[in-house]
Amino acid sequence: MLGSLFILLSSIPLVLSWPDGAPCVHAAFESMNPLEAVEHQGGLQLSVPPYEIAIDQKCYWRNQPIGLTLQGLNESVFFKGFVIQPFKWNNDQLGNRIGQLVRLDDNGSWQQQCFRFKDSATHSHDEKKKHIKMWWKNDDELDTVQFVATVVKHQTMFWVKSVRSRPIPPCRLNRDGFPSYRAPLPTVPPPVKQFKMETFRVFDSIGAETLDQTLHNQPQPSPIATSPTMTKIIPVVDGFQRGSASFSAQVQTSTAPPPLPATVQTTTFRPIPARPRQQIVAQQPSPAFRRRGQSTFRQSSSFSSGTCIDRDPQNRCPQWRQFCRSPSHQRYLSTFCARTCQFCR
């Protein structure tokens, strides 16, 4: 459970309000929508924006840059962030992006959103701005272009693709442009993906203490269905099983296990047929030990030679850790949980 939560936490990207410009990611590039960042929630404006995109010319020639300026309708209007893109225009129907935005001065207040394409510009800092100027050019003269902008006044006030220039046609087709053009009223943009919002709500409300408490309260793995509830460790030939409450009373009166014959048959001790278990009896005591009446639970000589492993067939040694120093169970744990109990020499 802890590993899964760590992976989920590691896979969540850091969500910022883009003070250094809109990121070059597909969702933000295509939507031009600040709602892609969680901090902008609740700031969408559907009123007429107090901004405009002024164009220096009525039409454009191939490979000849034309200037465009994003500015407020008066000198008292400012903005902090923006994204502006050139689109193919056809009676207010926007097509593909065309041309490229270029810099002909040393104004460092804007940058390319994606340097690979150069058809989307954004702010480079979140200081107040009253106007931003850039240039645009196209290598053909086929389509009418319209510049569309998303403008952010502050974190919770912005207009999405609502600031539009007048359409600029190729000069060879129309030198007068569209002087009487009126931009359409703002509309609600398509919704952003909700996974990011829901993930933020979950993890933003969990502090460090709450997270630790949540991990502490995670349910532990349930015992094997065929095993009774553990109340005391009971040594058996191939590990330990969970004893029932009634069986626990019997163990309290007799802490030492009954003596086992020198040669143990693998078919005689199967108290809980849960799943196929490792044949621990594969390493039989040497004949010298049998002549001395040694029990099969005596620590194997392999541990003294540097081998340190847990031999419990169901990997339950971490559950027996609290009994590692118990005199009544120490010799059994040294055989089956030597590594967990640190009995290695």
C-alpha positions in Angstrom: 0.0 0.0 0.0 2.8 2.4 0.9 4.6 1.6 -2.4 1.5 2.2 -4.4 0.9 5.6 -2.7 4.5 6.6 -3.3 4.3 5.8 -7.0 1.0 7.8 -7.2 2.6 10.8 -5.5 5.7 10.5 -7.6 3.6 10.5 -10.8 1.7 13.7 -10.0 3.2 16.7 -11.8 3.7 20.0 -9.9 0.9 22.4 -10.8 1.8 26.0 -11.0 0.0 29.2 -12.1 2.6 29.8 -14.8 4.3 33.0 -13.7 7.0 32.5 -16.3 4.7 31.9 -19.2 2.4 29.1 -20.4 4.2 25.8 -20.6 4.9 24.0 -23.9 2.6 21.1 -23.1 -0.1 19.8 -25.5 -3.1 20.7 -23.3 -2.0 24.3 -22.5 -0.8 24.9 -26.1 -4.1 23.8 -27.7 -6.6 25.2 -25.2 -4.8 28.5 -24.4 -6.7 28.1 -21.1 -5.3 29.1 -17.7 -7.8 26.6 -16.1 -5.2 24.0 -16.9 -3.5 25.2 -13.8 -5.4 24.6 -10.5 -4.6 28.0 -9.0 -6.7 29.8 -11.8 -9.9 28.1 -10.9 -12.9 30.5 -10.7 -11.2 33.2 -12.7 -12.9 32.8 -16.1 -14.5 36.0 -17.4 -17.2 36.1 -20.0 -17.6 39.9 -20.2 -16.2 42.0 -23.1 -12.4 42.0 -22.4 -10.8 45.4 -21.8 -7.9 44.6 -24.2 -7.2 44.7 -27.9 -4.7 43.5 -30.5 -3.7 46.5 -32.7 -2.2 45.7 -36.1 0.2 48.1 -37.9 -1.2 47.2 -41.4 -4.5 46.3 -43.1 -2.9 43.4 -45.1 0.3 41.5 -45.3 2.9 40.5 -47.9 4.7 37.2 -48.1 7.8 37.1 -45.8 7.3 40.8 -44.8 6.8 41.1 -41.0 3.9 43.1 -39.7 3.7 44.5 -36.1 1.0 43.7 -33.6 0.5 45.0 -30.1 -1.4 43.5 -27.2 -2.6 46.4 -25.0 -5.4 47.7 -22.8 -8.2 49.8 -24.1 -6.7 52.7 -22.1 -3.5 53.4 -20.2 -5.0 52.4 -16.8 -5.5 48.8 -17.9 -2.7 46.3 -17.3 -2.2 42.6 -17.5 0.2 40.1 -16.1 0.1 37.1 -18.5 -1.0 36.2 -22.0 -0.9 33.7 -24.8 -1.3 34.8 -28.4 -1.5 32.7 -31.5 -2.1 33.4 -35.3 -5.0 31.4 -36.8 -6.3 30.9 -40.3 -9.6 33.0 -40.4 -12.8 32.2 -42.3 -15.8 34.2 -41.1 -14.9 33.8 -37.4 -14.2 30.1 -37.9 -10.6 29.5 -36.7 -8.5 27.0 -38.6 -4.9 25.9 -38.2 -2.1 28.2 -36.9 -0.2 29.8 -39.7 3.1 31.8 -40.0 5.4 32.5 -37.1 5.9 35.2 -34.4 9.3 36.9 -34.5 11.2 39.4 -32.3 12.6 42.5 -34.0 13.5 44.4 -30.8 15.1 43.6 -27.4 11.8 43.3 -25.5 12.3 40.4 -23.1 8.8 40.4 -21.7 7.6 37.8 -24.1 8.9 34.4 -25.4 8.0 31.6 -27.6 5.7 29.1 -25.9 7.2 26.3 -27.9 10.5 27.2 -29.7 10.0 24.3 -32.1 6.9 25.8 -33.7 7.2 29.6 -33.1 3.4 30.1 -33.6 2.5 30.8 -29.9 3.9 33.6 -27.7 3.5 34.0 -24.0 4.8 36.2 -21.1 8.2 35.7 -19.6 7.4 37.2 -16.2 4.3 38.1 -14.2 5.0 41.8 -13.6 2.3 44.2 -14.7 2.3 45.1 -18.4 0.4 47.8 -20.4 1.4 46.6 -23.8 3.5 44.0 -25.6 4.7 44.3 -29.2 5.9 41.5 -31.5 5.9 40.8 -35.2 4.5 38.1 -37.4 5.3 36.9 -40.9 4.2 34.2 -43.3 5.9 32.5 -46.2 2.9 32.4 -48.5 -0.1 34.6 -49.4 -3.0 32.3 -49.4 -4.9 32.7 -46.1 -6.4 35.5 -44.0 -4.9 35.5 -40.5 -6.4 36.5 -37.2 -4.5 36.9 -33.9 -6.3 35.4 -30.9 -5.1 36.0 -27.3 -5.9 34.8 -23.8 -5.1 37.6 -21.4 -4.6 37.2 -17.6 -5.1 40.3 -15.5 -4.3 38.4 -12.3 -4.6 34.9 -11.0 -8.4 34.8 -10.7 -9.4 37.1 -13.6 -8.7 36.2 -17.2 -10.3 36.0 -20.7 -9.8 32.8 -22.7 -9.3 33.3 -26.5 -11.6 36.3 -26.2 -9.2 39.0 -27.4 -9.1 39.0 -31.2 -7.6 41.3 -33.8 -9.3 42.3 -37.0 -8.7 39.7 -39.8 -5.6 40.5 -41.9 -5.8 39.2 -45.5 -3.0 38.9 -48.1 -2.4 42.2 -49.8 -2.6 40.6 -53.2 -6.3 39.6 -52.4 -7.5 42.5 -50.3 -5.6 45.6 -49.4 -8.4 47.3 -47.5 -8.7 44.5 -44.9 -11.8 44.4 -42.7 -12.2 47.8 -41.1 -15.8 47.2 -39.8 -15.0 43.9 -38.2 -16.4 43.2 -34.7 -15.1 40.3 -32.6 -17.7 37.8 -31.3 -18.7 37.8 -27.6 -16.7 35.6 -25.2 -18.0 32.0 -24.8 -17.3 29.3 -22.3 -14.2 27.3 -23.4 -14.2 23.5 -23.5 -13.7 22.0 -20.0 -10.3 20.9 -19.0 -9.6 17.3 -17.9 -10.9 16.7 -14.4 -8.3 14.2 -13.3 -5.8 17.0 -12.5 -8.5 18.9 -10.5 -9.6 15.8 -8.5 -6.0 14.8 -7.8 -5.2 18.2 -6.5 -8.2 18.3 -4.2 -7.2 15.0 -2.7 -3.5 15.7 -2.1 -3.7 19.4 -1.3 -6.0 18.6 1.7 -3.6 16.0 3.2 -0.8 17.4 5.4 2.2 15.5 6.6 0.6 14.4 9.8 -2.6 13.4 8.1 -0.6 11.4 5.5 1.4 9.6 8.2 -1.8 8.8 10.1 -3.4 7.6 6.9 -0.5 5.2 6.2 -0.5 4.0 9.8 -4.2 3.2 9.7 -3.9 1.2 6.5 -5.3 -2.4 7.0 -2.7 -5.0 7.4 -2.7 -8.1 5.1 -5.3 -10.6 6.4 -4.1 -14.0 7.5 -4.5 -17.1 5.4 -8.2 -18.2 5.4 -7.4 -21.6 6.8 -5.3 -20.3 9.7 -6.9 -19.4 13.1 -6.1 -16.0 14.7 -2.6 -15.8 16.1 -2.3 -15.4 19.9 1.0 -17.2 20.5 3.8 -18.6 18.3 3.7 -22.4 18.1 6.8 -24.1 16.6 6.2 -26.8 14.0 8.5 -28.7 11.7 8.5 -26.2 8.8 7.9 -22.8 10.5 5.2 -21.3 12.7 1.5 -21.3 12.6 -1.1 -19.0 14.2 -2.6 -20.7 17.2 -6.3 -20.3 18.3 -7.3 -18.8 21.7 -8.1 -22.3 23.1 -4.8 -23.6 21.8 -2.9 -20.7 23.4 -3.9 -21.8 26.9 -2.4 -25.2 26.2 0.8 -23.6 25.0 1.1 -21.5 28.2 1.2 -24.6 30.3 3.8 -26.3 28.1 6.3 -24.0 26.5 8.7 -26.6 25.3 7.7 -28.6 22.2 7.4 -32.4 22.4 10.6 -34.2 21.4 10.8 -35.2 17.8 12.4 -38.4 16.5 15.8 -38.2 15.0 14.5 -38.8 11.5 11.5 -36.7 10.5 9.1 -37.8 7.8 7.9 -35.0 5.7 4.3 -36.4 5.6 3.8 -36.5 9.4 3.7 -32.7 10.1 1.3 -30.8 8.0 -0.9 -29.0 10.5 -2.3 -26.5 8.0 -2.5 -27.6 4.3 -2.5 -23.9 3.1 -0.3 -24.2 0.0 2.7 -26.3 -1.1 5.6 -25.6 1.3 9.3 -25.8 0.9 10.7 -29.1 2.0 12.8 -27.9 4.9 13.8 -31.5 5.8 16.0 -31.6 2.8 19.0 -30.9 5.0 19.0 -33.8 7.5 21.2 -33.7 10.5 24.5 -35.5 10.1 24.8 -39.1 11.5 27.0 -37.7 14.2 24.2 -35.5 15.5 21.7 -38.3 15.4 24.0 -40.5 17.5 24.0 -37.7 20.1 20.2 -37.4 20.0 20.1 -34.0 18.5 16.7 -32.5 17.5 16.0 -31.6 13.9 15.3 -28.0 15.0 19.0 -27.5 16.0 20.6 -24.7 14.0 22.3 -26.0 10.8 26.0 -25.7 10.4 25.3 -23.8 7.2 24.6 -20.6 9.2 28.1 -20.6 10.7 29.7 -20.8 7.3 28.3 -17.5 6.2 24.8 -18.4 4.8 22.1 -16.2 6.4 18.6 -16.7 5.1 15.0 -17.0 6.4 13.6 -20.5 5.9 10.0 -19.8 6.8 8.0 -21.1 3.7 5.4 -18.4 3.9 7.6 -15.4 4.6 6.1 -14.8 8.0 9.4 -14.0 9.8 8.6 -10.2 10.2 5.6 -11.2 12.2 7.7 -13.3 14.6 10.2 -10.5 15.2 8.8 -9.7 18.6 9.6 -13.3 19.7 13.3 -13.2 18.5 14.7 -12.8 22.1 12.2 -15.1 23.8 14.1 -18.0 25.4 11.3 -20.4 24.7 11.3 -19.7 20.9 14.9 -18.6 20.2 16.2 -21.9 18.9 13.3 -22.3 16.5 13.6 -18.7 15.2 17.4 -19.2 14.8 16.6 -22.0 12.4 13.8 -20.5 10.3 14.2 -16.7 10.8 17.9 -16.3 11.2 18.2 -13.2 9.0 15.2 -11.4 10.4 16.2 -12.0 14.0 19.8 -11.2 13.3 21.2 -14.6 14.5 23.8 -14.6 11.8 27.5 -14.9 12.9 
